Every structure is written in C-alpha cells, then in structure tokens.
Amino acid sequence: MKAAATDHLAVEASRGRRSVGDPRLQRKAAVIVLWFALSYGALLVAPTFAAVMLAALSLAFAASALGFGVFHDANHGTLFQRPASNLRAARFCSVLLGPSRHFWVHKHQGLHHRQPNVFGWDDDLETRGRLRLSPACAWEPRYRRQELKALLYYGLNTAEWLFWKDLRCLVGGRLNKWHAVELGKRERAELLLSKGSYVLLFVLPPFFLLPFLWAAAAFILFHFVLSWVLAIVFQLAHLTPDMEFDGVRAGDDWAMHQLRTTADFATGSRFATWFTGGLNHQVEHHLFPNVAHTHYSKLRPIVCAIAQRHGVQYHDLGSTSSAFGQHFALLQALGKPSTAPCREDATHMSQVL
C-alpha cells in the first residue's frame, strides 16, 4: 500500500500538487480565513437580532472549516512545507478558535492516531462519565437513552473544552485519569497567551458592541453549532456498530488496526470533502496522516483495492445521513445494560509501548 501511494503522490508532485504544502490547501485556507473574518465582522455590526443569529451561524460553520482544514492540517505538518510555517498557522488558529495546541496535539496525534477506539488510551472516548462510547466501559444506569442525551452533550463540547478542560489539564497536569501531560514554561505561556487573546478578541467584543441578550444568544448558538459539527464528524468516522474496540491484535500491524477502527462517509460529496478537510476520508487520513488532505480522494481507490486484495474490510458508511444513523444506533446499543468489563487502567496497552 505504501509503495502504491508513494508512486501516486510522486506523479501528483510532478504536477505541482505536493503531498506536503499542496498549493490547493493553502488557497483553501485563505478562503476559510476570509470566510471566518467576514462572518465575525458581520456579527459585530449586525443591525438586527436575526442578522446576529445568521452571522453567528455562518461564523460557527467557518470556525468548523477552520478547525478541520487549517488547524488540523497545520498540526499534522501538511499545510506548508516548512515546519515553522505550520507552527505559526497552528498558533494563529489557536487564537482564532481558542484551544490549547499542545493538549490537542497530544490528544489527537499522540493518542488517537496511535490507537483509535481503545478505551483507556484514546481520549476521544473519554466523556467524564456522560456517555458510554465503548463496550469496554462498564455500563451504568445513567447511560440509558444516551442517544437522546447526546443531542445536548454534543452541543456543549467546545464551551467545556475551551473554558474548562484546557485549564483543568493545565492545573492538574493530566489530559485525563490515564494520561499525564506536563507543559514546560514556554508551552504554558503560549497556552495562556492564546487563550487570553481568544477571549479578548472573540468572546468579549460582541458583548460590548451588541445588546447583551443578542450577544449571549449569538455565543450560545455559535458554540452549540460548532460543537455539534466538530463532534459529529469525528464520531461518525470511528463510532458505528461495525467498528472494533479491542486494540492491536497479536500479529497485526498498525495499518490493520486503523482499518478495523476507522470508516469513510460521504466520499462522493465534494462539498463534504472540502468542508471537513478530507476527514470524511478518515481511513485515508489515518493511513496517511502526514499527507495533505487534498490527496485523499485519489488515494481512496488505492486503499480500497489493496484492502480487497488482502481480504480486509474497508468500512464505508455511505452518505452522511446513513453514517449519522449508524452512529446513533451504536449509542443506543451501548446505552443498554452490558456485562462488558471496564478497563480502569491502560495496562492492556503495554504491548504497544
């Protein structure tokens, strides 16, 4: 697979479409940043409540695209060829969106990409007791009808993340109960500076320039929509009934585990691919995390063919609505009583470390 992908990417590079620093990616990033700036500007000068809500909605979708297509790629080192340029872009997005770059990189690249869907390792399964996202987590009565509770919880994600979780991780020195993450002085300073800049530039101004209730309503709508979009894109790609949750098997390699725990959806939609930064091609992203997402659509047939040749299932959920239904079917199933054990520690990961 790697050899076939390398040959394909070499041909693309000869046409000016590099696997890292693809100019198409940079042009797209510029469009997204402009969309974000215009939406925020429209919010600050909106003359009516309806205009405020419309601008807040546009800003939420622009922020989602910024997270998917700029912040994510910059942290993976694929937006620009030079690492320093990717670092600057990631820091810039941290100011525009508010998250801690360091905690996100550890959570996403250090944990999730190494072992997706492994309870006690992949922080994307950690909901602090609100939802049961893995059969390896012990069932409790509060998980009943969690597919309905998720409708609310998914909408609270960014507000909790930006204004509580990052600061709790900073003070406690832990990402969650399994993983300690200590930041150095410069990293702590960067987090506080970017977080403070975000609050000063993007949280407070609407409350000074707009009627309080308008600004509060815009804040709630923005975070609810942003939270929902971010949550659902990542959940659809990993949490559906056919996914596996048991970690790397004996004799497996890393790529086999990625295929067992990852799915594509809406790959026929050019809009979905553009808006999600290629994360609807999640299989390709997990197999080639250091390749610009502009190449995922053409890498997909290569991955499909090789998976079929080796008798490995390639998970494709179909349309977004189909994937949505499958995800909520999993939530419903996991909300029912189960005798599956809860792995309270990460000792089962010793085979990986």
Backbone hydrogen bonds in HBPLUS format (Angstrom, degrees):
<---DONOR---> <-ACCEPTOR-->    atom                        ^
c    i                          cat <-CA-CA->   ^        H-A-AA   ^      H-
h    n   atom  resd res      DA  || num        DHA   H-A  angle D-A-AA Bond
n    s   type  num  typ     dist DA aas  dist angle  dist       angle   num
A0005-ALA N   A0001-MET O   2.92 MM   4  6.12 162.1  1.95 154.4 159.6     1
A0006-THR N   A0002-LYS O   2.85 MM   4  5.99 154.2  1.92 145.8 153.4     2
A0007-ASP N   A0003-ALA O   3.00 MM   4  6.23 156.8  2.05 148.4 153.9     3
A0008-HIS N   A0004-ALA O   3.07 MM   4  6.32 160.1  2.11 145.2 150.6     4
A0009-LEU N   A0005-ALA O   2.88 MM   4  6.10 163.4  1.91 153.2 157.7     5
A0010-ALA N   A0006-THR O   2.96 MM   4  6.11 143.0  2.10 142.7 152.5     6
A0011-VAL N   A0007-ASP O   3.18 MM   4  6.50 152.7  2.26 146.3 152.4     7
A0012-GLU N   A0008-HIS O   3.04 MM   4  6.39 158.2  2.09 149.0 155.2     8
A0013-ALA N   A0009-LEU O   2.85 MM   4  6.02 152.6  1.93 142.4 149.9     9
A0014-SER N   A0010-ALA O   3.09 MM   4  6.32 145.9  2.21 140.6 148.8    10
A0015-ARG N   A0012-GLU O   2.98 MM   3  5.18 146.0  2.09 102.4 113.1    11
A0017-ARG N   A0012-GLU O   2.97 MM   5  5.19 157.3  2.03 144.1 138.6    12
A0016-GLY N   A0013-ALA O   2.96 MM   3  5.04 159.9  2.00 110.9 112.8    13
A0292-ALA N   A0019-SER O   2.70 MM 273  5.44 166.9  1.72 157.2 161.9    14
A0021-GLY N   A0078-THR O   2.87 MM  57  5.58 163.9  1.90 137.9 135.9    15
A0025-LEU N   A0022-ASP O   2.88 MM   3  5.37 132.9  2.10 114.1 126.2    16
A0026-GLN N   A0022-ASP O   3.35 MM   4  6.82 150.3  2.44 147.7 156.1    17
A0027-ARG N   A0023-PRO O   2.98 MM   4  6.26 158.3  2.03 154.1 159.2    18
A0028-LYS N   A0024-ARG O   3.06 MM   4  6.17 155.4  2.12 139.6 146.6    19
A0029-ALA N   A0025-LEU O   2.91 MM   4  6.15 152.4  1.99 143.0 150.9    20
A0030-ALA N   A0026-GLN O   3.08 MM   4  6.33 153.2  2.15 143.9 150.1    21
A0031-VAL N   A0027-ARG O   3.14 MM   4  6.47 153.5  2.22 145.9 152.4    22
A0032-ILE N   A0028-LYS O   3.00 MM   4  6.30 158.8  2.04 153.9 159.4    23
A0033-VAL N   A0029-ALA O   2.96 MM   4  6.19 164.3  1.99 153.7 157.5    24
A0034-LEU N   A0030-ALA O   3.02 MM   4  6.18 156.6  2.08 144.5 151.1    25
A0035-TRP N   A0031-VAL O   2.90 MM   4  6.14 158.9  1.95 148.4 154.4    26
A0036-PHE N   A0032-ILE O   2.87 MM   4  6.13 159.9  1.91 152.1 157.3    27
A0037-ALA N   A0033-VAL O   2.91 MM   4  6.14 163.1  1.94 149.8 154.1    28
A0038-LEU N   A0034-LEU O   2.90 MM   4  6.08 168.0  1.91 158.2 160.9    29
A0039-SER N   A0035-TRP O   2.99 MM   4  6.09 156.9  2.04 146.9 153.5    30
A0040-TYR N   A0036-PHE O   2.98 MM   4  6.20 160.0  2.02 151.3 156.7    31
A0041-GLY N   A0037-ALA O   2.91 MM   4  6.06 160.9  1.94 149.1 155.0    32
A0042-ALA N   A0038-LEU O   2.91 MM   4  6.04 155.8  1.97 143.7 150.3    33
A0043-LEU N   A0039-SER O   3.00 MM   4  6.23 146.3  2.11 141.0 150.1    34
A0044-LEU N   A0040-TYR O   3.10 MM   4  6.41 157.4  2.16 151.1 155.6    35
A0045-VAL N   A0041-GLY O   3.29 MM   4  6.54 141.1  2.45 144.5 153.8    36
A0046-ALA N   A0043-LEU O   3.43 MM   3  5.22 165.3  2.45  99.6 103.8    37
A0052-VAL N   A0048-THR O   2.99 MM   4  6.31 149.7  2.09 145.9 154.6    38
A0053-MET N   A0049-PHE O   2.98 MM   4  6.30 159.5  2.02 153.7 158.1    39
A0054-LEU N   A0050-ALA O   2.97 MM   4  6.19 158.0  2.02 147.6 153.9    40
A0055-ALA N   A0051-ALA O   2.91 MM   4  6.05 160.5  1.95 147.7 152.8    41
A0056-ALA N   A0052-VAL O   2.88 MM   4  6.06 156.1  1.94 148.3 155.4    42
A0057-LEU N   A0053-MET O   2.93 MM   4  6.12 151.2  2.02 143.9 151.5    43
A0058-SER N   A0054-LEU O   2.99 MM   4  6.26 162.5  2.02 148.6 153.1    44
A0059-LEU N   A0055-ALA O   2.82 MM   4  6.01 156.0  1.88 146.7 154.1    45
A0060-ALA N   A0056-ALA O   2.94 MM   4  6.13 147.7  2.05 140.7 148.9    46
A0061-PHE N   A0057-LEU O   3.16 MM   4  6.51 158.4  2.21 151.0 155.4    47
A0062-ALA N   A0058-SER O   2.89 MM   4  6.11 155.5  1.95 149.1 157.0    48
A0063-ALA N   A0059-LEU O   2.80 MM   4  5.94 156.4  1.85 147.6 153.9    49
A0064-SER N   A0060-ALA O   2.98 MM   4  6.19 147.2  2.09 139.0 148.1    50
A0065-ALA N   A0061-PHE O   2.98 MM   4  6.26 164.4  2.00 149.6 152.6    51
A0066-LEU N   A0062-ALA O   2.86 MM   4  6.08 149.7  1.95 144.6 154.0    52
A0067-GLY N   A0063-ALA O   2.91 MM   4  6.15 152.8  1.98 144.2 150.8    53
A0068-PHE N   A0064-SER O   2.87 MM   4  6.17 164.5  1.90 156.4 160.6    54
A0069-GLY N   A0065-ALA O   2.73 MM   4  5.58 166.1  1.75 149.4 154.2    55
A0070-VAL N   A0066-LEU O   3.01 MM   4  5.15 140.4  2.17 129.8 134.6    56
A0071-PHE N   A0066-LEU O   2.96 MM   5  6.31 162.8  1.99 160.2 165.2    57
A0072-HIS N   A0067-GLY O   3.04 MM   5  5.93 147.5  2.15 145.2 153.6    58
A0074-ALA N   A0070-VAL O   2.82 MM   4  5.88 161.4  1.85 154.5 160.4    59
A0075-ASN N   A0071-PHE O   3.03 MM   4  6.18 160.6  2.07 149.3 154.0    60
A0076-HIS N   A0072-HIS O   3.10 MM   4  6.33 135.8  2.31 138.3 150.3    61
A0076-HIS N   A0073-ASP O   3.17 MM   3  5.00 126.5  2.47  90.8 105.0    62
A0078-THR N   A0073-ASP O   2.97 MM   5  5.35 169.1  1.98 153.2 151.2    63
A0077-GLY N   A0074-ALA O   3.02 MM   3  4.98 150.9  2.11  98.4 107.4    64
A0085-SER N   A0082-ARG O   3.01 MM   3  5.38 128.6  2.28 108.0 120.9    65
A0086-ASN N   A0082-ARG O   3.22 MM   4  6.64 154.1  2.29 151.6 159.1    66
A0087-LEU N   A0083-PRO O   2.90 MM   4  6.17 155.3  1.97 151.4 158.5    67
A0088-ARG N   A0084-ALA O   3.03 MM   4  6.26 158.1  2.08 143.3 148.5    68
A0089-ALA N   A0085-SER O   3.00 MM   4  6.21 158.3  2.05 145.1 151.1    69
A0090-ALA N   A0086-ASN O   2.92 MM   4  6.14 156.8  1.97 149.2 155.4    70
A0091-ARG N   A0087-LEU O   2.95 MM   4  6.20 160.5  1.99 151.9 157.0    71
A0092-PHE N   A0088-ARG O   2.88 MM   4  6.05 155.9  1.94 147.7 154.8    72
A0093-CYS N   A0089-ALA O   2.98 MM   4  6.22 158.2  2.03 147.7 152.8    73
A0094-SER N   A0090-ALA O   2.98 MM   4  6.23 142.1  2.13 140.6 151.5    74
A0095-VAL N   A0091-ARG O   3.20 MM   4  6.56 141.9  2.35 143.3 151.9    75
A0095-VAL N   A0092-PHE O   3.17 MM   3  5.34 128.9  2.44  97.9 110.4    76
A0096-LEU N   A0092-PHE O   3.11 MM   4  6.47 156.4  2.16 145.3 152.1    77
A0097-LEU N   A0093-CYS O   2.77 MM   4  5.79 154.1  1.84 152.6 158.3    78
A0098-GLY N   A0094-SER O   2.77 MM   4  5.01 140.7  1.92 121.0 132.9    79
A0104-TRP N   A0100-SER O   3.08 MM   4  6.13 159.3  2.13 147.0 153.3    80
A0105-VAL N   A0101-ARG O   2.95 MM   4  6.12 161.8  1.99 151.3 155.8    81
A0106-HIS N   A0102-HIS O   3.07 MM   4  6.28 162.6  2.11 148.6 153.3    82
A0107-LYS N   A0103-PHE O   2.89 MM   4  6.01 162.8  1.92 149.1 154.4    83
A0108-HIS N   A0104-TRP O   2.74 MM   4  5.80 170.0  1.75 157.5 160.6    84
A0109-GLN N   A0105-VAL O   2.86 MM   4  5.32 139.7  2.02 131.1 143.3    85
A0110-GLY N   A0105-VAL O   3.15 MM   5  6.59 151.5  2.23 148.4 155.2    86
A0112-HIS N   A0107-LYS O   3.07 MM   5  6.33 168.9  2.09 147.6 151.1    87
A0113-HIS N   A0108-HIS O   2.99 MM   5  6.29 147.6  2.10 153.8 163.2    88
A0115-GLN N   A0111-LEU O   3.09 MM   4  6.27 167.5  2.11 164.5 166.8    89
A0121-TRP N   A0118-VAL O   3.00 MM   3  5.51 143.8  2.13 138.3 139.0    90
A0122-ASP N   A0118-VAL O   2.89 MM   4  5.47 166.0  1.91 156.5 161.1    91
A0125-LEU N   A0122-ASP O   3.10 MM   3  5.95 169.7  2.11 123.4 126.7    92
A0126-GLU N   A0123-ASP O   3.00 MM   3  5.06 160.5  2.04 106.9 113.2    93
A0130-ARG N   A0127-THR O   3.20 MM   3  5.45 164.9  2.23 109.7 114.4    94
A0137-CYS N   A0134-SER O   3.12 MM   3  5.62 166.7  2.14 115.2 119.4    95
A0143-TYR N   A0140-GLU O   2.96 MM   3  5.82 170.0  1.97 131.2 134.5    96
A0144-ARG N   A0141-PRO O   3.12 MM   3  5.78 171.3  2.12 121.8 124.2    97
A0146-GLN N   A0143-TYR O   3.11 MM   3  5.18 130.7  2.36 141.5 130.9    98
A0148-LEU N   A0145-ARG O   3.03 MM   3  5.71 151.4  2.12 116.8 123.9    99
A0149-LYS N   A0145-ARG O   3.41 MM   4  6.83 155.9  2.47 141.5 148.2   100
A0150-ALA N   A0146-GLN O   2.83 MM   4  5.93 146.9  1.94 149.3 156.6   101
A0151-LEU N   A0148-LEU O   3.15 MM   3  5.53 143.2  2.29 104.9 114.3   102
A0152-LEU N   A0149-LYS O   3.03 MM   3  5.60 141.0  2.19 112.3 121.4   103
A0153-TYR N   A0149-LYS O   2.98 MM   4  6.27 172.8  1.99 155.4 156.3   104
A0154-TYR N   A0150-ALA O   2.90 MM   4  5.56 168.0  1.92 141.4 145.2   105
A0155-GLY N   A0152-LEU O   2.92 MM   3  5.33 135.9  2.12 108.8 121.6   106
A0156-LEU N   A0153-TYR O   3.02 MM   3  5.25 159.1  2.07 109.2 115.9   107
A0160-GLU N   A0156-LEU O   3.15 MM   4  6.25 166.2  2.17 158.4 162.5   108
A0161-TRP N   A0157-ASN O   2.92 MM   4  6.02 156.4  1.97 147.8 155.6   109
A0162-LEU N   A0158-THR O   2.78 MM   4  5.78 177.2  1.78 156.7 157.7   110
A0163-PHE N   A0159-ALA O   3.12 MM   4  5.87 161.3  2.16 140.6 146.3   111
A0164-TRP N   A0160-GLU O   3.01 MM   4  5.23 129.6  2.28 130.2 136.8   112
A0165-LYS N   A0160-GLU O   2.80 MM   5  6.09 167.5  1.81 154.4 158.8   113
A0166-ASP N   A0161-TRP O   3.19 MM   5  6.10 165.1  2.21 157.9 157.0   114
A0168-ARG N   A0164-TRP O   2.84 MM   4  6.00 154.9  1.90 157.2 165.6   115
A0169-CYS N   A0165-LYS O   2.85 MM   4  6.07 158.3  1.89 156.1 161.7   116
A0170-LEU N   A0166-ASP O   2.96 MM   4  6.18 149.8  2.06 141.0 149.8   117
A0171-VAL N   A0167-LEU O   2.97 MM   4  6.18 164.7  1.99 150.8 153.4   118
A0172-GLY N   A0168-ARG O   2.83 MM   4  5.84 165.0  1.85 149.8 155.0   119
A0173-GLY N   A0169-CYS O   2.74 MM   4  5.31 134.0  1.95 135.6 144.9   120
A0181-VAL N   A0173-GLY O   2.79 MM   8  5.21 151.6  1.87 117.5 126.8   121
A0175-LEU N   A0179-HIS O   2.79 MM   4  5.56 150.1  1.88 153.9 164.2   122
A0188-ARG N   A0184-GLY O   2.86 MM   4  6.09 157.8  1.91 155.9 162.2   123
A0189-ALA N   A0185-LYS O   2.92 MM   4  6.11 157.6  1.97 147.0 153.5   124
A0190-GLU N   A0186-ARG O   2.91 MM   4  6.13 154.7  1.98 144.1 151.0   125
A0191-LEU N   A0187-GLU O   2.99 MM   4  6.23 159.4  2.04 146.1 151.3   126
A0192-LEU N   A0188-ARG O   3.00 MM   4  6.26 170.1  2.01 154.7 156.5   127
A0193-LEU N   A0189-ALA O   2.88 MM   4  5.98 157.4  1.93 148.9 155.8   128
A0194-SER N   A0190-GLU O   2.90 MM   4  5.99 169.7  1.91 153.6 156.5   129
A0195-LYS N   A0191-LEU O   2.87 MM   4  5.93 161.0  1.91 150.1 156.4   130
A0196-GLY N   A0192-LEU O   2.86 MM   4  5.83 158.7  1.91 139.8 146.5   131
A0197-SER N   A0193-LEU O   2.90 MM   4  6.01 155.8  1.96 144.3 151.4   132
A0198-TYR N   A0194-SER O   2.94 MM   4  6.08 153.5  2.01 143.4 150.5   133
A0199-VAL N   A0195-LYS O   3.10 MM   4  6.40 161.5  2.14 149.9 153.7   134
A0200-LEU N   A0196-GLY O   2.99 MM   4  6.20 165.7  2.01 151.3 155.3   135
A0201-LEU N   A0197-SER O   2.85 MM   4  5.87 155.1  1.91 150.1 156.4   136
A0202-PHE N   A0198-TYR O   2.80 MM   4  5.51 157.9  1.85 148.1 154.0   137
A0203-VAL N   A0199-VAL O   3.18 MM   4  4.70 145.6  2.31 114.4 121.8   138
A0204-LEU N   A0199-VAL O   3.03 MM   5  6.18 161.4  2.06 177.2 172.3   139
A0207-PHE N   A0204-LEU O   2.90 MM   3  5.46 129.9  2.15 119.3 132.7   140
A0208-PHE N   A0205-PRO O   2.99 MM   3  5.12 137.6  2.17 104.0 116.3   141
A0209-LEU N   A0205-PRO O   2.96 MM   4  6.14 151.2  2.05 158.6 167.3   142
A0210-LEU N   A0206-PRO O   2.91 MM   4  5.50 141.7  2.06 141.4 147.1   143
A0214-TRP N   A0211-PRO O   3.01 MM   3  5.30 118.8  2.39 105.5 121.0   144
A0215-ALA N   A0211-PRO O   2.96 MM   4  6.27 164.7  1.98 162.8 167.4   145
A0216-ALA N   A0212-PHE O   2.84 MM   4  6.07 158.9  1.88 154.7 161.1   146
A0217-ALA N   A0213-LEU O   2.95 MM   4  6.02 158.9  1.99 142.3 148.0   147
A0218-ALA N   A0214-TRP O   2.90 MM   4  6.14 156.4  1.95 149.6 156.5   148
A0219-PHE N   A0215-ALA O   2.91 MM   4  6.10 155.6  1.97 146.1 152.7   149
A0220-ILE N   A0216-ALA O   3.01 MM   4  6.25 162.7  2.04 150.2 154.0   150
A0221-LEU N   A0217-ALA O   2.92 MM   4  6.10 169.8  1.93 152.0 155.2   151
A0222-PHE N   A0218-ALA O   2.84 MM   4  5.87 166.5  1.86 150.4 155.0   152
A0223-HIS N   A0219-PHE O   3.09 MM   4  6.24 173.1  2.09 150.8 152.6   153
A0224-PHE N   A0220-ILE O   2.91 MM   4  5.99 156.6  1.96 150.1 157.4   154
A0225-VAL N   A0221-LEU O   3.00 MM   4  6.07 172.9  2.01 155.9 157.8   155
A0226-LEU N   A0222-PHE O   2.94 MM   4  6.00 167.5  1.96 152.3 156.3   156
A0227-SER N   A0223-HIS O   2.86 MM   4  5.72 160.2  1.90 139.1 145.5   157
A0228-TRP N   A0224-PHE O   3.02 MM   4  6.14 160.9  2.06 144.2 149.4   158
A0229-VAL N   A0225-VAL O   2.95 MM   4  6.15 168.0  1.96 158.6 161.4   159
A0230-LEU N   A0226-LEU O   3.00 MM   4  6.14 174.7  2.00 157.0 158.7   160
A0231-ALA N   A0227-SER O   2.89 MM   4  5.93 166.9  1.91 151.7 156.2   161
A0232-ILE N   A0228-TRP O   2.93 MM   4  5.93 170.0  1.94 150.5 153.9   162
A0233-VAL N   A0229-VAL O   3.22 MM   4  6.25 163.0  2.25 149.2 153.1   163
A0234-PHE N   A0230-LEU O   3.44 MM   4  6.62 168.9  2.46 149.4 151.9   164
A0235-GLN N   A0231-ALA O   2.87 MM   4  5.99 156.3  1.93 154.2 162.2   165
A0236-LEU N   A0232-ILE O   2.94 MM   4  5.88 165.9  1.96 147.7 150.9   166
A0238-HIS N   A0235-GLN O   3.18 MM   3  5.55 156.9  2.24 110.4 117.0   167
A0239-LEU N   A0235-GLN O   2.81 MM   4  5.37 164.6  1.83 162.2 164.4   168
A0263-ALA N   A0237-ALA O   2.84 MM  26  4.89 142.5  1.98 143.1 146.8   169
A0243-MET N   A0240-THR O   3.01 MM   3  5.70 165.4  2.03 128.8 133.6   170
A0244-GLU N   A0260-ARG O   3.18 MM  16  5.86 144.3  2.31 139.8 147.7   171
A0252-ASP N   A0249-ARG O   2.95 MM   3  5.32 162.0  1.98 129.8 133.6   172
A0257-HIS N   A0253-ASP O   3.40 MM   4  6.79 156.2  2.46 150.8 156.7   173
A0258-GLN N   A0254-TRP O   3.16 MM   4  6.51 154.0  2.23 148.6 155.9   174
A0259-LEU N   A0255-ALA O   3.10 MM   4  6.40 154.9  2.17 149.8 155.6   175
A0260-ARG N   A0256-MET O   3.11 MM   4  6.37 143.9  2.24 143.7 153.4   176
A0261-THR N   A0257-HIS O   3.19 MM   4  6.31 131.2  2.45 144.1 155.4   177
A0261-THR N   A0258-GLN O   3.34 MM   3  5.38 141.6  2.50  96.7 106.8   178
A0264-ASP N   A0315-HIS O   3.01 MM  51  6.34 163.7  2.04 146.9 148.2   179
A0317-LEU N   A0264-ASP O   2.86 MM  53  6.11 175.7  1.86 158.5 157.2   180
A0265-PHE N   A0280-ASN O   2.97 MM  15  5.26 155.2  2.03 145.0 150.6   181
A0266-ALA N   A0318-GLY O   2.61 MM  52  5.68 176.6  1.61 161.0 161.5   182
A0269-SER N   A0266-ALA O   3.21 MM   3  5.56 165.2  2.23 111.3 115.8   183
A0273-THR N   A0269-SER O   3.12 MM   4  6.37 161.5  2.16 148.3 153.1   184
A0274-TRP N   A0270-ARG O   2.92 MM   4  6.09 155.9  1.98 144.5 151.4   185
A0275-PHE N   A0271-PHE O   2.75 MM   4  5.91 178.2  1.75 164.8 165.1   186
A0276-THR N   A0272-ALA O   2.96 MM   4  5.85 164.5  1.99 146.5 151.1   187
A0278-GLY N   A0273-THR O   2.88 MM   5  4.63 146.2  2.00 141.9 147.6   188
A0277-GLY N   A0274-TRP O   3.34 MM   3  5.42 160.4  2.38 103.6 108.6   189
A0279-LEU N   A0276-THR O   3.11 MM   3  5.29 159.5  2.16 105.7 112.1   190
A0281-HIS N   A0278-GLY O   2.91 MM   3  5.40 153.5  1.98 111.4 120.0   191
A0285-HIS N   A0281-HIS O   3.04 MM   4  6.34 155.0  2.11 147.9 155.9   192
A0286-HIS N   A0282-GLN O   2.91 MM   4  6.10 156.4  1.96 148.9 153.9   193
A0287-LEU N   A0283-VAL O   3.00 MM   4  6.25 146.7  2.11 146.2 155.8   194
A0288-PHE N   A0284-GLU O   2.79 MM   4  5.80 146.8  1.89 146.7 155.7   195
A0291-VAL N   A0288-PHE O   3.17 MM   3  5.56 147.2  2.28 124.5 121.4   196
A0295-HIS N   A0292-ALA O   3.13 MM   3  6.10 169.2  2.14 128.4 130.5   197
A0296-TYR N   A0293-HIS O   3.21 MM   3  5.32 162.0  2.24 107.8 113.1   198
A0299-LEU N   A0295-HIS O   3.05 MM   4  6.24 136.0  2.25 147.6 160.6   199
A0299-LEU N   A0296-TYR O   3.11 MM   3  4.93 127.9  2.39  92.6 107.0   200
A0300-ARG N   A0296-TYR O   2.97 MM   4  6.05 138.0  2.15 150.7 159.4   201
A0302-ILE N   A0299-LEU O   3.10 MM   3  5.32 120.3  2.48 103.1 118.0   202
A0303-VAL N   A0299-LEU O   3.04 MM   4  6.37 160.2  2.08 158.5 164.2   203
A0304-CYS N   A0300-ARG O   2.88 MM   4  6.09 168.7  1.89 162.4 165.7   204
A0305-ALA N   A0301-PRO O   3.00 MM   4  6.04 163.2  2.03 143.3 147.5   205
A0306-ILE N   A0302-ILE O   3.13 MM   4  6.31 162.4  2.16 148.4 152.9   206
A0307-ALA N   A0303-VAL O   2.90 MM   4  6.02 161.0  1.94 154.1 159.8   207
A0308-GLN N   A0304-CYS O   2.95 MM   4  6.11 160.8  1.99 149.4 154.7   208
A0309-ARG N   A0305-ALA O   2.96 MM   4  6.12 152.8  2.03 142.1 150.0   209
A0310-HIS N   A0306-ILE O   3.12 MM   4  6.33 142.4  2.27 142.3 150.8   210
A0312-VAL N   A0307-ALA O   2.84 MM   5  4.93 165.8  1.86 151.8 149.3   211
A0311-GLY N   A0308-GLN O   3.17 MM   3  5.01 161.2  2.21 100.3 105.8   212
A0323-ALA N   A0319-SER O   2.94 MM   4  6.21 161.8  1.97 151.6 156.5   213
A0324-PHE N   A0320-THR O   2.82 MM   4  5.98 154.3  1.88 149.1 156.9   214
A0325-GLY N   A0321-SER O   3.01 MM   4  6.22 159.0  2.06 144.4 148.9   215
A0326-GLN N   A0322-SER O   3.03 MM   4  6.32 155.5  2.09 147.7 154.3   216
A0327-HIS N   A0323-ALA O   2.91 MM   4  6.16 155.4  1.97 150.6 157.1   217
A0328-PHE N   A0324-PHE O   3.10 MM   4  6.39 165.3  2.12 153.5 156.6   218
A0329-ALA N   A0325-GLY O   2.97 MM   4  6.14 135.6  2.17 138.7 151.2   219
A0330-LEU N   A0326-GLN O   3.09 MM   4  6.39 148.6  2.20 144.1 151.0   220
A0330-LEU N   A0327-HIS O   3.10 MM   3  5.21 120.6  2.47  96.2 110.3   221
A0331-LEU N   A0327-HIS O   3.04 MM   4  6.44 158.2  2.08 148.9 154.9   222
A0332-GLN N   A0328-PHE O   2.98 MM   4  6.08 156.0  2.04 137.7 144.1   223
A0333-ALA N   A0329-ALA O   2.97 MM   4  6.20 157.9  2.02 145.0 150.8   224
A0334-LEU N   A0330-LEU O   2.86 MM   4  6.06 165.2  1.88 159.1 162.6   225
A0335-GLY N   A0331-LEU O   2.99 MM   4  6.07 124.2  2.31 136.8 150.8   226
A0335-GLY N   A0332-GLN O   3.20 MM   3  5.09 137.9  2.39  92.8 104.8   227
A0336-LYS N   A0333-ALA O   3.23 MM   3  5.62 164.8  2.25 109.9 114.2   228
A0349-MET N   A0346-ALA O   2.97 MM   3  5.50 161.6  2.01 114.4 120.0   229
A0350-SER N   A0347-THR O   3.14 MM   3  5.59 166.3  2.16 118.3 119.3   230
A0352-VAL N   A0349-MET O   2.83 MM   3  5.47 154.0  1.90 119.7 127.6   231
